[in-house]
Amino acid sequence: MACSAHLLSHSLYSSHCSSPAGPSNLRSKGRPPARASPAGRPASRARGCRGVSLIAASFEEGRSQVEVSYDPQARFNQIADQIDKDAGMTRLNLFSPCKINVFLRITGKRPDGFHDLASLFHVISLGDTIKFSLSPSKSRDRLSTNVPGVPVDESNLIIKALNLYRQKTGTNNFFWIHLDKKVPTGAGLGGGSSNAATALWAANQFAGCIASENDLQEWSGEIGSDIPFFFSRGAAYCTGRGEIVQDIPNPLPENLPMVLIKPPEACSTAEVYKRFRLEQTSQADPLTLLKEITQNGISQDVCVNDLEPPAFEVLPSLKRLKKRIIASSRDDYSAVFMSGSGSTIVGIGSPDPPAFVYDDEDYKDVFWSEACLLTRDENEWYREPISSNATSSKDGLQASVAD
């Protein structure tokens, strides 16, 4: 598998080569630079001592005369090429986007206590930024974040992912990590799962891509059901606990606008499933929903989420929020639905929230963000869109850092 990491720090190269010693009639003169090589550096064809080219030899009056041309650029390029080859990656900044569930069917209860689901997941443009730096320590990672309340110890999925990678590969890289968090927690957007997938991908880049993405995807299911999805190309039909991932090429246009609206309260996934009743779920065939979306786009009828009723029991204000968005939308949204187990409500069709989000004092603390769909290229991680807008009601967030 091609290794596609982008080295974010560059080495400063320098070199110096003295003119060769010789008789007084040995002289040096410059020559035009050689033709550029595919790597963008002038090519050198010199043998032996690189950067020195033997141009001509002549004999006059019993004395030999040798004309030498010294090409300092070729010598510089030779040294730089070797440093590029030998130097390892030291820092890496990656975008860690979240996801929405366009539909989410719960199809059964498993013997292991989990539930079988069938869902169309799609990555969206709202995301965190994670900075990884190699640590001199060979015993622990150090995680910091801009948001209080986010765990920075081994309970964080980023640290779990790095521990998992070392366990699977036998590598011993440890990291300093800073998580610049924009995705709200307890939102049903898979922010933590995305962070874990991003950490696995980063660790593999630092190790020279010794594992395949299929390996990373398979391993990631051991620490979280939603994590394998982020190794898709951005849109996938997920079944099982969510760990069985089938890529769906471009089911929806990437410029499809949407708005995410989340109240300050979070929804506990455990509490939602505690109130879940299998007999109260939709009877819609998930494959039929997928076909309808692929052929005709998103409508209210296809955005089924079997976790909405129990989530609305856990958080009755969430049900009122969804109803109010629909009532005040003036047909701005083709569909309004909850993502995952809540508590984010998604409006498809417009990047703007309804006016009451600005005007009503009861909603002054909501989080909202515009978003669009996002995919990634093979062997590349997700790239942050050039323009993005996320608005949080919370300002002046304090940093958290592990001791």
Residue pairs with C-beta under 8 A, 6 or more apart in sequence:
1 209
1 212
1 213
1 379
2 209
2 379
3 205
3 208
3 209
3 379
4 205
4 379
4 380
5 89
5 92
5 205
5 206
5 209
6 92
7 89
7 92
8 91
8 92
8 93
9 90
9 91
11 83
11 87
13 76
13 79
13 80
13 83
15 72
15 75
15 76
15 79
17 51
17 70
17 72
17 75
19 28
19 70
20 26
20 49
20 52
20 68
22 66
25 63
25 65
26 66
26 68
27 67
27 68
28 68
28 69
28 70
29 67
29 69
30 69
30 70
31 53
31 55
31 69
31 71
33 42
33 71
33 73
34 42
34 43
34 44
34 45
34 71
34 74
35 42
35 43
36 42
36 43
37 43
39 81
41 77
41 80
41 81
42 73
42 74
42 77
44 50
44 51
44 71
44 74
44 77
44 78
45 53
46 52
46 53
46 71
46 74
50 74
50 75
50 78
51 70
51 71
51 72
51 74
51 75
51 78
52 68
52 69
52 70
52 71
53 68
53 69
53 71
54 66
54 68
55 67
55 68
55 69
56 66
56 67
57 64
57 65
57 66
57 67
58 64
58 65
59 65
88 134
88 206
89 134
89 205
89 206
90 133
90 134
91 131
91 132
91 133
91 134
92 131
92 132
92 202
92 205
92 206
93 129
93 130
93 131
93 132
94 129
94 130
94 132
94 198
94 201
94 202
94 381
94 382
95 127
95 128
95 129
95 198
95 381
95 382
95 383
95 384
96 127
96 128
96 129
96 130
96 183
96 191
96 194
96 195
96 197
96 198
96 382
97 123
97 124
97 125
97 126
97 127
97 194
97 374
97 382
97 384
98 123
98 124
98 126
98 127
98 183
98 187
98 189
98 190
98 191
98 194
99 121
99 122
99 123
99 124
99 189
99 190
99 194
99 226
99 229
99 230
99 339
100 121
100 122
100 124
100 189
100 258
100 260
100 339
100 340
100 344
100 346
101 119
101 120
101 121
101 188
101 305
101 339
101 340
102 119
102 120
102 121
102 122
102 252
102 293
102 298
102 302
102 303
103 119
103 120
103 284
103 286
103 289
103 290
103 293
103 302
103 303
103 304
103 305
104 117
104 119
104 304
104 305
104 306
104 307
104 340
105 117
105 118
105 119
105 281
105 282
105 284
105 286
105 289
105 304
105 306
106 115
106 116
106 117
106 276
106 278
106 281
106 306
106 307
107 115
107 116
107 117
107 118
107 286
108 115
108 116
108 278
109 115
109 116
109 278
110 116
110 241
114 225
114 241
115 241
115 273
115 276
116 239
116 240
116 241
117 238
117 239
117 240
117 241
117 242
118 237
118 238
118 239
118 286
118 287
119 237
119 238
119 239
119 242
119 286
120 235
120 236
120 237
120 238
120 248
120 251
120 289
120 290
120 293
121 190
121 226
121 229
121 232
121 235
121 236
121 237
121 238
121 242
122 234
122 235
122 251
122 252
122 373
123 230
123 232
123 234
123 235
123 373
123 374
123 375
123 376
123 382
124 189
124 258
124 260
124 371
124 372
124 373
124 374
125 371
125 372
125 373
125 374
125 384
125 385
125 388
126 182
126 183
126 189
126 260
126 369
126 371
126 388
126 390
127 182
127 183
127 194
127 382
127 384
128 179
128 180
128 181
128 182
128 183
128 191
128 194
128 195
129 179
129 180
129 182
129 384
130 158
130 177
130 178
130 179
130 180
130 195
130 198
130 199
130 202
131 177
131 178
131 180
132 175
132 176
132 177
132 199
132 202
132 206
133 175
133 176
133 177
134 173
134 174
134 175
134 176
134 206
135 141
135 142
135 174
135 175
135 176
137 174
138 172
138 174
139 174
140 174
141 159
141 162
141 174
141 175
141 176
141 177
142 175
142 176
142 177
142 401
142 402
143 152
143 153
143 156
143 158
143 159
143 177
143 178
143 179
143 401
143 402
144 152
144 176
144 177
144 178
144 179
144 399
144 400
144 401
144 402
145 152
145 178
145 179
145 180
145 181
145 399
145 400
145 401
146 179
146 180
146 181
146 397
146 398
146 399
146 400
147 179
147 181
147 185
147 397
147 400
148 397
148 398
148 399
148 400
149 185
149 400
150 156
150 179
150 181
150 185
150 400
152 400
152 401
152 402
153 159
153 402
154 160
154 163
156 192
156 195
157 192
157 193
157 195
157 196
157 199
157 223
157 224
157 227
158 177
158 179
158 195
158 196
158 198
158 199
160 196
160 223
161 195
161 196
161 197
161 199
161 200
161 203
161 220
161 223
161 227
162 174
162 175
162 199
162 200
162 203
164 200
164 219
164 220
164 222
164 223
165 171
165 199
165 200
165 203
165 204
165 207
165 211
165 219
166 172
166 173
166 203
168 211
168 215
168 219
169 207
169 210
169 211
171 203
171 207
171 210
173 203
173 206
173 207
175 202
175 203
175 206
177 199
179 195
181 191
182 369
182 390
182 392
183 189
183 191
183 194
184 191
184 262
184 266
184 344
184 367
184 392
185 191
185 192
185 266
186 265
186 266
186 267
186 268
186 343
187 260
187 262
187 266
187 339
187 340
187 342
187 343
187 344
187 367
188 267
188 338
188 339
188 340
188 341
188 342
188 343
188 344
189 260
189 339
189 340
189 344
190 226
190 229
190 230
190 340
192 224
193 224
193 226
193 227
193 229
193 230
194 230
196 220
196 223
196 224
196 227
197 216
197 220
197 227
197 228
197 229
197 230
197 231
198 230
198 381
200 216
200 219
200 220
200 227
201 213
201 216
201 231
201 381
204 210
204 211
204 216
211 219
213 231
213 379
214 231
216 231
217 228
217 231
217 245
218 228
220 227
220 228
220 230
220 231
221 227
221 228
221 241
221 243
225 241
225 242
225 243
226 242
228 242
228 243
228 245
229 236
229 238
229 242
229 245
231 245
232 245
232 247
233 247
233 249
233 375
233 376
233 377
233 378
234 373
234 374
234 375
234 376
234 382
235 247
235 248
235 249
235 250
235 251
235 252
235 373
235 375
236 245
236 246
236 247
236 248
237 245
237 246
237 248
237 286
237 290
238 244
238 245
238 246
239 246
248 290
248 294
250 375
251 290
251 293
251 294
252 293
252 297
252 298
252 373
253 373
254 372
254 373
254 374
254 375
255 372
255 373
256 298
256 348
256 349
256 372
256 373
257 348
257 349
257 350
257 351
257 370
257 372
258 346
258 347
258 348
258 349
258 350
258 351
258 370
258 371
258 372
259 346
259 347
259 350
259 351
259 352
259 353
259 368
259 369
259 370
259 371
260 339
260 344
260 345
260 346
260 347
260 367
260 368
260 369
260 370
260 371
261 321
261 325
261 344
261 345
261 346
261 347
261 353
261 357
261 366
261 367
261 368
262 343
262 344
262 345
262 366
262 367
262 368
263 315
263 317
263 318
263 321
263 343
263 363
263 365
263 366
263 367
264 365
264 366
264 367
264 393
265 315
265 317
265 318
265 343
266 343
267 311
267 314
267 315
267 318
267 341
267 342
267 343
268 314
269 340
269 341
271 314
272 307
272 310
272 311
272 314
272 341
272 342
273 307
273 310
273 341
274 310
275 310
275 313
275 314
276 306
276 307
276 310
277 309
277 310
280 309
281 306
282 304
282 306
284 304
289 302
289 304
292 299
292 302
293 302
297 334
298 334
298 335
298 348
299 334
299 335
300 334
300 335
300 336
300 337
302 335
303 335
303 336
303 337
303 348
305 337
305 338
305 339
307 338
307 340
307 341
307 342
308 337
308 338
308 342
311 318
311 338
311 341
311 342
311 343
312 318
312 319
314 342
315 342
315 343
318 338
318 342
318 343
318 345
321 345
321 363
321 366
322 336
322 337
322 338
322 345
324 354
324 356
325 333
325 336
325 345
325 347
325 354
326 333
326 336
328 354
328 355
328 356
329 336
329 347
329 350
329 354
332 347
332 349
332 350
332 352
332 354
333 347
333 348
333 349
333 350
334 348
334 349
335 346
335 347
335 348
335 349
336 345
336 346
336 347
336 348
337 345
337 346
338 344
338 345
338 346
339 345
339 346
347 353
351 370
351 371
351 372
351 389
352 370
353 368
356 363
357 363
357 366
357 368
364 393
365 393
365 394
366 393
367 391
367 392
367 393
367 394
368 391
369 389
369 390
369 391
370 388
370 389
370 390
371 388
372 385
374 382
374 385
376 382
376 383
